[in-house]
């Protein structure tokens, strides 16, 4: 009994540390406000923050408690599409905040190929996701 309580406390503490690190990362880099700025939805920043907090909490509890929700294939596709869209927007906001693309374009002197760089990034992400979900994750 005492060992189970200790393990529960250690697990909770590790989860709190990881969650705090994620929130610190998102806060320091201003990811959520920048994401809202990119999508012209600055007035909904508070809703973004609340949604992220509630979603992370519910998914974490569902994982810990082994909750299972039976959904149809269409619903899973819709949720996967929305999650992929959010991750893509988050990645683009992170890329813009850290100025990765301008540094790479200036370093390799590929100013005239900017469109191809963006299409390659988007296409690579799409192909990689398809390979993972169709071939690897059977």
Phi, psi and omega in degrees: 000312180296323179293321178296319177296318178298315179297320177297317178296316179297316178298317178297318180296318179295319177297320178295321179294316180295317178298318178295319178296319179296314180296319177298318178299312180294324182286313182298319181273001181052046183294311184295312177298323179291321176299318178295323179293319180296327182261008180056042178232045183300331182287350181254017183301317180298321178294321175302312183296316180295318180297316178298315180298313180294316181298314179298319180295313182295317180293321177297315178296320177297323178291316181292319185270004181054046177282144181228128178244121181275114180238156176284169182297322181297317180295319179296320178296316179297314180295318177298320178297315179295319178295318177296321177297315180296315180296320177297316178294321178296317179295320179292323177294319178296318178298318181290320181297319182273001177054042181291311186295314177300323179295316180295317181296318178290321183295317183265003178053055181241042183300323183282353182249024184300316180300317179295325178298313181293318177295323177295318178298313181293316179295319178297319177297317181294313180296317178299318178295317179296317178299316180297310187284331183269315186265315189274315187267058180278000000 
